[in-house]
Amino acid sequence: MTKALILVDVQNEYFDGGKLPLPDMDESLTHIEALLTCFRSNRAPIFHIQHFALTADGPFTLGSPGAELHDRVKPQLTMQPPEIVIPKYYTNAFRMTWLAAALQGSGVSEVVVVGAMVQNCIDATVRGADDFGFKVTVASDACAAAPITLKDGRVIEAATVHDLFLEALNNVADVLPTTEVIAVIEQEGDHAAGHVSWGG
């Protein structure tokens, strides 16, 4: 079994100073870093998804500071295997990208998904991965959501949005905290090193 880490839109736009700052993005980033360290130490495949807007005047504009990947998760392109950056233009990281082909070409059968936003790109990407037949794990505390304002003016807080969408994803994925995701990876590495492929 080969696992891959997919970092969805961990970009400056979602942090303080960006156009779409998320309430829990800084806390989520700490957990994202922990998973990134774990996958790097195991030389597992890592895919950075970088969103770009189709319009020139909104968030995630190509070439803007907000569209850049956050400094704390900058891909290490010289690692073996090298970390791969895949641009996307839609909520689903599999739509009109080469993500599925890259995963399949690396022999990946299971993906761990982290990033933002839970109600948009995380939800769509997790369901897309399931559609392609990958076993999916979502690191719940390594994902961030935004509040939602309903048409009648009521506001659903980000924490509630986060929990509701991830609860729904339990139908197609294992939703676990980062510590449990890392524990599973370390256990596999300790007990099945000869049978678990981390890349190639």
Contacts in CASP RR format, 6 or more apart in sequence:
PFRMAT RR
TARGET T0000
AUTHOR 0000-0000-0000
METHOD contacts of the structure
MODEL  1
MTKALILVDVQNEYFDGGKLPLPDMDESLTHIEALLTCFRSNRAPIFHIQ
HFALTADGPFTLGSPGAELHDRVKPQLTMQPPEIVIPKYYTNAFRMTWLA
AALQGSGVSEVVVVGAMVQNCIDATVRGADDFGFKVTVASDACAAAPITL
KDGRVIEAATVHDLFLEALNNVADVLPTTEVIAVIEQEGDHAAGHVSWGG
1 109 0 8 1.000
1 110 0 8 1.000
1 188 0 8 1.000
1 196 0 8 1.000
1 197 0 8 1.000
2 44 0 8 1.000
2 45 0 8 1.000
2 106 0 8 1.000
2 107 0 8 1.000
2 108 0 8 1.000
2 109 0 8 1.000
2 110 0 8 1.000
2 196 0 8 1.000
2 197 0 8 1.000
2 198 0 8 1.000
2 199 0 8 1.000
2 200 0 8 1.000
3 39 0 8 1.000
3 44 0 8 1.000
3 45 0 8 1.000
3 108 0 8 1.000
3 109 0 8 1.000
3 110 0 8 1.000
3 111 0 8 1.000
3 112 0 8 1.000
3 185 0 8 1.000
3 198 0 8 1.000
4 39 0 8 1.000
4 44 0 8 1.000
4 45 0 8 1.000
4 46 0 8 1.000
4 47 0 8 1.000
4 103 0 8 1.000
4 106 0 8 1.000
4 108 0 8 1.000
4 110 0 8 1.000
4 111 0 8 1.000
4 112 0 8 1.000
5 35 0 8 1.000
5 36 0 8 1.000
5 39 0 8 1.000
5 44 0 8 1.000
5 45 0 8 1.000
5 46 0 8 1.000
5 47 0 8 1.000
5 111 0 8 1.000
5 112 0 8 1.000
5 114 0 8 1.000
6 47 0 8 1.000
6 49 0 8 1.000
6 93 0 8 1.000
6 99 0 8 1.000
6 111 0 8 1.000
6 112 0 8 1.000
6 113 0 8 1.000
6 114 0 8 1.000
6 125 0 8 1.000
6 129 0 8 1.000
7 32 0 8 1.000
7 36 0 8 1.000
7 46 0 8 1.000
7 47 0 8 1.000
7 48 0 8 1.000
7 49 0 8 1.000
7 73 0 8 1.000
7 114 0 8 1.000
7 115 0 8 1.000
8 49 0 8 1.000
8 93 0 8 1.000
8 113 0 8 1.000
8 114 0 8 1.000
8 115 0 8 1.000
8 116 0 8 1.000
8 121 0 8 1.000
8 122 0 8 1.000
8 125 0 8 1.000
9 49 0 8 1.000
9 50 0 8 1.000
9 51 0 8 1.000
9 115 0 8 1.000
9 116 0 8 1.000
9 117 0 8 1.000
9 121 0 8 1.000
10 29 0 8 1.000
10 32 0 8 1.000
10 48 0 8 1.000
10 69 0 8 1.000
10 70 0 8 1.000
10 73 0 8 1.000
10 114 0 8 1.000
10 115 0 8 1.000
10 116 0 8 1.000
11 50 0 8 1.000
11 51 0 8 1.000
11 60 0 8 1.000
11 66 0 8 1.000
11 67 0 8 1.000
11 68 0 8 1.000
11 69 0 8 1.000
11 70 0 8 1.000
12 18 0 8 1.000
12 65 0 8 1.000
12 66 0 8 1.000
12 67 0 8 1.000
12 68 0 8 1.000
12 69 0 8 1.000
12 70 0 8 1.000
13 19 0 8 1.000
13 20 0 8 1.000
13 59 0 8 1.000
13 60 0 8 1.000
13 66 0 8 1.000
13 67 0 8 1.000
14 20 0 8 1.000
14 21 0 8 1.000
14 22 0 8 1.000
14 25 0 8 1.000
14 116 0 8 1.000
14 117 0 8 1.000
14 144 0 8 1.000
15 21 0 8 1.000
15 22 0 8 1.000
15 25 0 8 1.000
15 26 0 8 1.000
15 29 0 8 1.000
15 70 0 8 1.000
16 26 0 8 1.000
18 59 0 8 1.000
18 66 0 8 1.000
19 58 0 8 1.000
19 59 0 8 1.000
19 66 0 8 1.000
20 59 0 8 1.000
20 146 0 8 1.000
22 28 0 8 1.000
22 116 0 8 1.000
22 117 0 8 1.000
22 144 0 8 1.000
22 145 0 8 1.000
22 146 0 8 1.000
22 158 0 8 1.000
23 144 0 8 1.000
23 146 0 8 1.000
23 147 0 8 1.000
23 158 0 8 1.000
23 159 0 8 1.000
24 144 0 8 1.000
24 145 0 8 1.000
24 158 0 8 1.000
24 159 0 8 1.000
24 162 0 8 1.000
25 116 0 8 1.000
25 144 0 8 1.000
27 141 0 8 1.000
27 144 0 8 1.000
28 114 0 8 1.000
28 115 0 8 1.000
28 116 0 8 1.000
28 141 0 8 1.000
28 142 0 8 1.000
28 143 0 8 1.000
28 144 0 8 1.000
29 70 0 8 1.000
29 72 0 8 1.000
29 73 0 8 1.000
31 114 0 8 1.000
31 139 0 8 1.000
31 141 0 8 1.000
31 142 0 8 1.000
31 178 0 8 1.000
32 73 0 8 1.000
32 114 0 8 1.000
32 115 0 8 1.000
32 139 0 8 1.000
32 142 0 8 1.000
33 72 0 8 1.000
33 73 0 8 1.000
34 142 0 8 1.000
34 178 0 8 1.000
34 182 0 8 1.000
35 112 0 8 1.000
35 114 0 8 1.000
35 139 0 8 1.000
35 142 0 8 1.000
35 178 0 8 1.000
35 181 0 8 1.000
35 182 0 8 1.000
36 46 0 8 1.000
36 73 0 8 1.000
38 182 0 8 1.000
38 185 0 8 1.000
38 186 0 8 1.000
39 45 0 8 1.000
39 46 0 8 1.000
39 112 0 8 1.000
39 185 0 8 1.000
40 46 0 8 1.000
40 76 0 8 1.000
40 79 0 8 1.000
42 185 0 8 1.000
42 189 0 8 1.000
42 198 0 8 1.000
43 79 0 8 1.000
43 80 0 8 1.000
43 81 0 8 1.000
43 198 0 8 1.000
43 199 0 8 1.000
44 185 0 8 1.000
44 198 0 8 1.000
44 199 0 8 1.000
45 81 0 8 1.000
45 84 0 8 1.000
45 103 0 8 1.000
45 106 0 8 1.000
45 108 0 8 1.000
45 198 0 8 1.000
45 199 0 8 1.000
45 200 0 8 1.000
46 75 0 8 1.000
46 83 0 8 1.000
46 84 0 8 1.000
47 83 0 8 1.000
47 84 0 8 1.000
47 85 0 8 1.000
47 86 0 8 1.000
47 99 0 8 1.000
47 102 0 8 1.000
47 103 0 8 1.000
48 69 0 8 1.000
48 73 0 8 1.000
48 75 0 8 1.000
48 83 0 8 1.000
48 84 0 8 1.000
48 85 0 8 1.000
48 86 0 8 1.000
49 86 0 8 1.000
49 88 0 8 1.000
49 93 0 8 1.000
49 97 0 8 1.000
49 99 0 8 1.000
49 121 0 8 1.000
49 125 0 8 1.000
50 67 0 8 1.000
50 69 0 8 1.000
50 85 0 8 1.000
50 86 0 8 1.000
50 87 0 8 1.000
50 88 0 8 1.000
51 60 0 8 1.000
51 67 0 8 1.000
51 87 0 8 1.000
51 88 0 8 1.000
51 89 0 8 1.000
51 121 0 8 1.000
52 60 0 8 1.000
52 61 0 8 1.000
52 62 0 8 1.000
52 67 0 8 1.000
52 87 0 8 1.000
52 88 0 8 1.000
52 89 0 8 1.000
53 59 0 8 1.000
53 60 0 8 1.000
53 61 0 8 1.000
53 62 0 8 1.000
53 67 0 8 1.000
53 89 0 8 1.000
54 89 0 8 1.000
55 61 0 8 1.000
59 66 0 8 1.000
59 67 0 8 1.000
60 66 0 8 1.000
60 67 0 8 1.000
61 67 0 8 1.000
69 75 0 8 1.000
69 85 0 8 1.000
75 83 0 8 1.000
75 84 0 8 1.000
75 85 0 8 1.000
76 82 0 8 1.000
76 83 0 8 1.000
77 83 0 8 1.000
81 106 0 8 1.000
81 199 0 8 1.000
81 200 0 8 1.000
84 102 0 8 1.000
86 93 0 8 1.000
86 97 0 8 1.000
86 98 0 8 1.000
86 99 0 8 1.000
86 102 0 8 1.000
87 97 0 8 1.000
88 95 0 8 1.000
88 96 0 8 1.000
88 97 0 8 1.000
88 99 0 8 1.000
89 96 0 8 1.000
90 96 0 8 1.000
90 124 0 8 1.000
91 120 0 8 1.000
91 121 0 8 1.000
91 123 0 8 1.000
91 124 0 8 1.000
91 125 0 8 1.000
92 121 0 8 1.000
92 124 0 8 1.000
92 125 0 8 1.000
92 127 0 8 1.000
92 128 0 8 1.000
93 99 0 8 1.000
93 121 0 8 1.000
93 124 0 8 1.000
93 125 0 8 1.000
94 100 0 8 1.000
94 125 0 8 1.000
94 128 0 8 1.000
94 129 0 8 1.000
94 131 0 8 1.000
94 132 0 8 1.000
95 124 0 8 1.000
100 132 0 8 1.000
103 111 0 8 1.000
103 132 0 8 1.000
103 134 0 8 1.000
106 199 0 8 1.000
106 200 0 8 1.000
107 197 0 8 1.000
107 199 0 8 1.000
107 200 0 8 1.000
108 134 0 8 1.000
108 199 0 8 1.000
109 134 0 8 1.000
109 135 0 8 1.000
110 134 0 8 1.000
110 135 0 8 1.000
110 136 0 8 1.000
110 137 0 8 1.000
111 129 0 8 1.000
111 134 0 8 1.000
111 135 0 8 1.000
111 136 0 8 1.000
111 137 0 8 1.000
112 136 0 8 1.000
112 137 0 8 1.000
112 138 0 8 1.000
112 139 0 8 1.000
112 181 0 8 1.000
113 122 0 8 1.000
113 125 0 8 1.000
113 126 0 8 1.000
113 129 0 8 1.000
113 136 0 8 1.000
113 137 0 8 1.000
113 138 0 8 1.000
113 139 0 8 1.000
113 143 0 8 1.000
113 173 0 8 1.000
114 138 0 8 1.000
114 139 0 8 1.000
114 142 0 8 1.000
114 143 0 8 1.000
115 121 0 8 1.000
115 122 0 8 1.000
115 142 0 8 1.000
115 143 0 8 1.000
115 144 0 8 1.000
116 122 0 8 1.000
116 143 0 8 1.000
116 144 0 8 1.000
116 145 0 8 1.000
117 144 0 8 1.000
117 145 0 8 1.000
117 146 0 8 1.000
118 143 0 8 1.000
118 144 0 8 1.000
118 145 0 8 1.000
118 161 0 8 1.000
118 162 0 8 1.000
118 165 0 8 1.000
118 166 0 8 1.000
119 145 0 8 1.000
119 146 0 8 1.000
119 148 0 8 1.000
119 161 0 8 1.000
119 165 0 8 1.000
122 138 0 8 1.000
122 143 0 8 1.000
122 165 0 8 1.000
122 169 0 8 1.000
123 165 0 8 1.000
123 168 0 8 1.000
123 169 0 8 1.000
126 136 0 8 1.000
126 138 0 8 1.000
126 169 0 8 1.000
126 172 0 8 1.000
126 173 0 8 1.000
127 169 0 8 1.000
127 172 0 8 1.000
129 136 0 8 1.000
129 173 0 8 1.000
130 136 0 8 1.000
130 172 0 8 1.000
130 173 0 8 1.000
135 174 0 8 1.000
136 172 0 8 1.000
136 173 0 8 1.000
136 174 0 8 1.000
137 173 0 8 1.000
137 174 0 8 1.000
137 175 0 8 1.000
137 176 0 8 1.000
137 181 0 8 1.000
138 166 0 8 1.000
138 169 0 8 1.000
138 173 0 8 1.000
138 174 0 8 1.000
138 175 0 8 1.000
138 176 0 8 1.000
139 176 0 8 1.000
139 177 0 8 1.000
139 178 0 8 1.000
139 181 0 8 1.000
140 162 0 8 1.000
140 166 0 8 1.000
140 175 0 8 1.000
140 176 0 8 1.000
140 177 0 8 1.000
140 178 0 8 1.000
141 177 0 8 1.000
141 178 0 8 1.000
142 178 0 8 1.000
143 162 0 8 1.000
143 166 0 8 1.000
144 158 0 8 1.000
144 162 0 8 1.000
145 158 0 8 1.000
145 159 0 8 1.000
145 161 0 8 1.000
145 162 0 8 1.000
145 165 0 8 1.000
146 158 0 8 1.000
146 161 0 8 1.000
147 155 0 8 1.000
147 156 0 8 1.000
147 157 0 8 1.000
147 158 0 8 1.000
147 161 0 8 1.000
148 155 0 8 1.000
148 156 0 8 1.000
148 161 0 8 1.000
149 155 0 8 1.000
149 156 0 8 1.000
150 156 0 8 1.000
166 175 0 8 1.000
167 175 0 8 1.000
169 175 0 8 1.000
176 184 0 8 1.000
188 196 0 8 1.000
189 196 0 8 1.000
END
